[in-house]
Amino acid sequence: FILFESYPNFSGSAFEVYIRMLKQGYAKKYCMLWAVDDADMKTELPFPSVPFFHASRDIQNAILTNTHLIIDSNRYINKSCADYRIHLRHGCSFKKCTGYYSTVGTVDAIITTSDAMKAIDERVWPASCKGKFVVTGLPSNDRLFAPTDIYTNGFMRELTGTDNRYNKIIGWLPTFRQHRYGDKNINH
């Protein structure tokens, strides 16, 4: 069994790994489960016969009885001794959230984006995570490098207001969230 988790449901790196595993035929060999907020939810996403478990209520039962591989990004699922847990992180590599690093729990591997980031991670994550970082990049960013015709469906027209085609395009994809202390404009 392979258990996936992300918050929000079906997002980020966990969802990208799930889609990749579906395309490579893992669903034919393994039962793939999802920990979600609403176990009765209906979805049109590609989930062929995939059981949903309520993330906060039923998840420990599912793990104790069924799981061999856990792929999570946010809820810090406790694993049994027989399980192998890969933590894919939530969002980007840098976090300055009280408790984010200290509550990760027992992991067998944590992905990181580069050797430089791995060195930083080794310093800020708990000692129990030392030596468990694997440089893979973030699967949720893979789609940025996939060959895509950005002119199809009018994406560039909507973005630029023209039908011009360009040889090179530089994309800047910031994430902004209103901070609890107000708007911040910090240049790093």
DRENLOLUM-707646 format. One line per 8 residues: their letters; for each residue x, y negated, z negated of N, C-alpha, C. Coordinates in steps of 0.001 Angstrom, whole numbers, always signed. Each point is the difference from the previous one (the first is absolute). Layout:
! residues N
A) X Y Z X Y Z X Y Z | ...;
***
This chain:
! residues 188
FILFESYP) +828 +1183 +0 -828 -1183 +0 +870 -1244 +0 | -469 -1017 +690 +692 -1287 +21 -1008 -1056 -422 | +332 -743 -1048 -886 -1033 -527 +526 -1379 +386 | -879 -822 +590 +339 -1372 +377 -761 -962 -894 | +616 -1143 -274 -629 -1057 -788 +494 -1341 +490 | -891 -965 +71 +391 -1388 +274 -1070 -919 -569 | +384 -1219 -235 -963 -1015 -422 +285 -1259 +788 | -986 -524 +730 -1337 +556 +152 +22 +1354 +722;
NFSGSAFE) -1140 +679 -16 -89 +1321 +634 +486 -45 +1445 | +722 +1037 +407 +419 +192 +1392 +779 -1197 +528 | +1031 -397 -711 +772 -1160 +426 +1492 +232 -196 | +776 -917 +535 +1430 -34 -238 +740 +1228 +501 | +1128 +254 -640 +887 +1081 +429 -630 +1373 -140 | -801 +215 -1051 -636 +1316 -173 -897 +328 +1191 | -757 -977 +473 -880 +224 +1149 +828 +262 +1268 | +1081 -745 +192 +850 +204 +1178 +634 +1388 -2;
VYIRMLKQ) +443 +466 -1167 +569 +1350 -102 -1089 +1037 +283 | -1198 -213 -516 -1117 +909 +242 -288 +117 +1503 | -94 -1140 +686 -276 +2 +1441 +1113 +735 +751 | +1242 -257 -363 +1129 +679 +655 -82 +1508 -227 | -339 +407 -1219 -96 +1430 -297 -1166 +639 +751 | -1109 -727 +152 -1118 +512 +800 +442 +245 +1433 | +684 -985 +592 +449 +100 +1391 +984 +1148 +187 | +751 +325 -1033 +978 +1079 +95 -569 +1355 -420;
GYAKKYCM) -1312 +51 -259 -665 +1280 -245 +53 +531 -1419 | +392 -813 -972 +88 +489 -1371 -1359 +404 -565 | -1085 -607 +473 -1331 +332 -520 -403 +1430 +355 | +649 +586 +1008 -296 +1387 +364 +660 +979 -969 | +1091 -446 -626 +761 +879 -879 -267 -268 -1487 | -299 -1256 -338 -179 -381 -1397 -1362 -656 -215 | -535 +169 -1194 -1194 -734 -389 +465 -1382 -450 | -532 -1039 +624 +392 -1356 -325 -1150 -677 -738;
LWAVDDAD) +275 -526 -1193 -987 -614 -875 +269 -1493 -129 | -1028 -778 -307 +157 -1438 -255 -589 -355 -1351 | +739 -774 -783 -523 -590 -1232 -586 -1355 +380 | -1285 -181 -216 -687 -1232 +414 -818 -557 -1160 | -481 -1227 +177 -805 -633 -1046 -1430 +533 -46 | -501 +497 +1119 -1358 +525 +68 +50 +1347 +728 | -61 +1085 -750 +141 +1338 +582 -1140 +373 +943 | -1127 -717 -62 -1132 +282 +874 -19 -890 +1239;
MKTELPFP) +1036 -757 +193 +11 -969 +1098 -62 +683 +1354 | -544 -692 +946 -39 +466 +1384 +964 -888 +779 | +752 +591 +881 +971 -776 +759 +47 +486 +1437 | +309 -885 +910 +176 +368 +1403 +1478 +125 +338 | +843 -52 -1004 +1440 +171 +207 +280 +1466 +287 | +1172 +314 +528 +312 +1393 +383 +256 +908 -1196 | -1064 +511 -586 +124 +889 -1147 -738 +1301 +268 | +613 +912 +752 -676 +1265 +310 -82 +904 -1227;
SVPFFHAS) -1173 +132 -542 -245 +893 -1142 +924 -273 -1177 | +300 -1249 -265 +905 -348 -1088 -815 -285 -1259 | +263 +747 -1083 -715 -282 -1245 +476 -1317 -613 | -941 -753 -552 +325 -1223 -726 -173 +275 -1490 | +921 -476 -803 -99 +96 -1447 -80 -1401 -558 | -820 -177 -1025 -82 -1307 -638 +1343 -261 -681 | +650 -1079 +360 +1369 -267 -418 +181 -73 -1506 | -891 -642 -699 +223 -142 -1434 -655 +1101 -825;
RDIQNAIL) -1031 +666 +543 -748 +985 -782 +460 +1441 +259 | +146 +381 +1263 +219 +1404 +344 +1433 +349 +379 | +845 -998 +76 +1307 +229 +603 +862 +991 -772 | +31 -73 -1321 +851 +926 -744 -437 +1439 +195 | -1310 +270 +80 -479 +1345 +281 +470 +482 +1358 | -97 -866 +995 +423 +374 +1353 +1484 +343 +17 | +790 -782 -705 +1444 +239 -13 +323 +1290 -741 | -587 +187 -1150 +339 +1161 -809 -375 +1308 +674;
TNTHLIID) -1025 -14 +840 -451 +1250 +588 +415 +199 +1457 | +294 -1078 +726 +135 +148 +1441 +1279 -523 +648 | +610 -990 -536 +961 -781 +755 +1412 +550 -79 | +720 -157 +1098 +1413 +339 +46 +850 -1199 +386 | -580 -919 +757 +709 -1201 +439 -904 -1198 -240 | +535 -1016 -659 -763 -1217 -274 +671 -1152 +737 | -767 -713 +795 +491 -1175 +719 -859 -1164 -470 | +579 -873 -833 -795 -1086 -576 +676 -1346 +188;
SNRYINKS) -784 -1053 -218 +564 -1325 +153 -387 -965 -1103 | -921 +357 -858 -446 -1022 -932 -426 +487 -1369 | -585 +1184 -115 -636 +368 -1265 +902 +739 -979 | +1202 +301 +359 +933 +690 -898 -592 +1291 -542 | -252 +892 +898 -633 +1276 -331 +992 +870 -760 | -443 +558 -1112 +850 +906 -762 +32 +1346 +695 | +1188 +528 +171 +137 +1275 +703 +239 +1126 -982 | -333 +1211 +433 +362 +1165 -792 +1415 +399 +404;
CADYRIHL) +587 +901 -725 +1383 +412 +275 +175 +590 +1395 | -1025 +673 +500 +104 +677 +1293 -181 -944 +1186 | -515 -1190 -237 -259 -941 +1083 +1264 -754 +395 | -2 -502 +1219 +1055 -889 +478 -678 -1323 +313 | +415 -1070 -642 -657 -1299 +156 +915 -994 +700 | -500 -543 +1106 +692 -1056 +736 -782 -1289 -224 | +668 -990 -573 -655 -1288 -238 +378 -939 +1147 | -1003 -471 +735 +234 -830 +1178 -41 -1487 -300;
RHGCSFKK) -212 -366 -1225 -62 -1397 -433 -1266 -674 +506 | -339 -1059 -630 -1172 -787 +392 +498 -1288 +636 | -400 -234 +1217 +399 -1239 +669 +1463 +18 +393 | +670 -1105 -227 +1400 -128 +410 +938 +486 -1088 | +1285 -130 +247 +985 +494 -958 +95 -832 -1258 | -57 -1305 +130 +163 -855 -1174 -1306 -141 -764 | +71 +195 -1280 -1154 -210 -866 +499 -703 -1250 | -746 -967 -445 +273 -591 -1305 -1309 +43 -764;
CTGYYSTV) -413 +1204 -303 -1253 +220 -705 +328 +677 -1321 | -502 -553 -1058 +235 +611 -1300 -492 +1446 +36 | +881 +903 -338 -387 +1392 -89 +58 +799 +1288 | +212 -639 +1164 -26 +761 +1256 +1063 +1091 -5 | +1211 -359 -324 +1091 +968 +38 -70 +979 -1171 | -369 -485 -1165 +78 +846 -1189 -1101 +1051 -80 | -1063 -145 +793 -1119 +948 -102 -46 +1006 +1142 | +1074 +113 +757 -33 +866 +1178 -165 +1479 -353;
GTVDAIIT) +416 +401 -1182 -150 +1394 -394 +1086 +891 +587 | -243 +1285 -4 +979 +967 +474 -96 +149 +1508 | +1098 -245 +682 +42 +109 +1457 +1171 +875 +413 | -106 +571 +1187 +1106 +753 +578 +728 -827 +1037 | -713 -961 +616 +604 -877 +998 -797 -1298 +73 | +704 -1085 +275 -623 -1307 +232 +639 -554 +1261 | -817 -464 +926 +580 -551 +1220 +485 -1424 -237 | +999 -390 +777 +528 -1349 -39 +390 -395 +1417;
TSDAMKAI) +238 -1286 +220 +141 -499 +1365 +1414 +5 +553 | +1027 -29 -847 +1372 -86 +499 +967 +375 -1117 | +1263 +160 +357 +1013 +274 -1022 +120 -1168 -971 | -119 -1233 +516 +71 -1175 -871 -1170 -12 -982 | -1194 +317 +506 -1178 +32 -879 +97 +1153 -993 | +591 +1102 +423 +177 +1147 -888 +849 -391 -1206 | +1056 -779 +237 +865 -447 -1097 -779 -879 -978 | -865 -854 +514 -834 -842 -862 -993 +869 -765;
DERVWPAS) -649 +921 +700 -980 +890 -627 +616 +790 -1148 | +1202 +495 +205 +678 +791 -1039 +174 -813 -1279 | +82 -1331 +130 +177 -861 -1173 -1316 -364 -675 | -1089 -160 +768 -1228 -520 -598 -1030 +1063 -378 | +56 +1167 +629 -952 +1052 -346 +503 +730 -1253 | -874 +731 -685 +417 +728 -1203 +1120 +1001 +287 | +767 +308 -1030 +1120 +939 +135 -462 +1353 +539 | -1241 +392 -287 -521 +1288 +481 -95 +54 +1529;
CKGKFVVT) +49 -1167 +655 -90 -62 +1464 +1373 -23 +667 | +1039 -168 -767 +1349 -99 +549 +344 +1255 +806 | +545 -208 +1187 +377 +1110 +867 -1154 +581 +797 | -1171 -582 -93 -1171 +554 +688 -453 -860 +1181 | +758 -1051 +322 -380 -884 +1096 +479 +558 +1329 | -893 -15 +988 +292 +507 +1337 -250 -1140 +986 | +1025 -329 +794 -135 -1092 +967 -761 +503 +1222 | -1215 -517 +169 -833 +390 +1145 -609 -1209 +699;
GLPSNDRL) +13 -1148 -642 -836 -1104 +459 -1385 +229 -569 | -919 -910 +297 -1367 +153 -483 -884 +486 +1147 | -593 +1182 -125 -857 +513 +1080 -1087 -983 +424 | -471 -829 -923 -1055 -955 +361 +497 -1039 +999 | +1315 -144 +143 +553 -946 +974 +274 +634 +1360 | -115 +1308 +120 +321 +694 +1254 -800 -537 +1179 | -1245 -349 -226 -843 -457 +1105 +514 -1303 +608 | +823 -752 -755 +577 -1227 +551 +977 +294 +1135;
FAPTDIYT) +534 +1231 +19 +998 +363 +996 -523 +953 +1062 | -1272 +320 -66 -609 +908 +983 -213 -750 +1314 | +218 +691 +1122 -247 -669 +1284 -1490 -298 +152 | -318 -1273 +63 -1391 -438 +60 -125 -1127 +1007 | -1053 +30 +794 -269 -1101 +914 -815 -1038 -758 | +682 -1056 -448 -666 -1008 -826 -906 -921 +803 | -16 +196 +1315 -882 -806 +844 -1357 +681 +181 | -50 +1311 -284 -1258 +739 +107 -993 -524 -1025;
NGFMRELT) -1238 -26 +354 -1080 -435 -889 +98 -1458 -435 | +807 -807 +701 +14 -1437 -251 +704 -467 -1257 | +838 +863 -604 +680 -399 -1238 +870 -1247 +202 | +871 +5 +1028 +881 -1142 +227 -786 -1233 +445 | -1056 +199 +751 -827 -1136 +436 -611 -690 -1215 | -513 +808 -926 -582 -570 -1215 +1064 -699 -841 | +1184 +581 -51 +1088 -550 -799 +565 -1287 +596 | +194 -30 +1338 +674 -1137 +639 -935 -945 +732;
GTDNRYNK) -1203 +464 +316 -928 -832 +747 +295 -44 +1492 | +917 +850 +486 +337 +46 +1423 +76 +1447 +462 | +121 +167 +1323 +217 +1329 +573 +1471 +220 +353 | +886 -868 -469 +1435 +135 +288 +536 +1319 -537 | +961 +540 +733 +732 +1183 -476 +1412 -436 -331 | +563 +566 -1047 +1299 -436 -501 +1003 +1142 +43 | +1285 -344 +220 +1069 +1003 -15 +334 +428 -1423 | -14 -945 -921 +310 +306 -1395 -1013 -700 -891;
IIGWLPTF) -361 +691 -1053 -935 -568 -968 +581 +244 -1386 | +34 -1030 -793 +443 +142 -1382 -1246 -29 -874 | -171 +1035 -790 -1161 +72 -873 +394 -273 -1434 | -711 -877 -638 +216 -286 -1414 -1251 +451 -725 | +153 +954 -904 -1154 +614 -647 +65 -196 -1516 | -274 -1200 -454 +85 -220 -1453 -1209 +575 -721 | +215 +300 -1254 -1105 +390 -857 -191 -1122 -995 | -1191 -523 -94 -265 -1055 -965 -1160 +418 -870;
RQHRYGDK) +203 -162 -1282 -1089 +203 -937 +1 -1168 -966 | -1154 -454 -329 -109 -1059 -1002 +550 +555 -1305 | +996 -655 -554 +586 +438 -1260 -852 -499 -1152 | +10 +729 -1099 -838 -402 -1132 +424 -1347 -573 | +1234 -448 +321 +464 -1304 -469 -153 -1069 +1076 | -721 +302 +1064 -226 -974 +1056 +849 +288 +1218 | -154 -835 +1024 +757 +169 +1229 +1484 -222 -257 | +817 +816 +610 +1449 -140 -136 +598 -64 +1398;
NINH) +885 -929 +215 +738 -100 +1250 +1467 +110 -362 | +518 +1206 +86 +1365 +257 -426 +817 +414 +1207 | +1103 -675 +242 +898 +360 +1091 +1155 +818 -548 | +190 +1194 +559 +1094 +867 -429 +1044 +55 +1078;
***
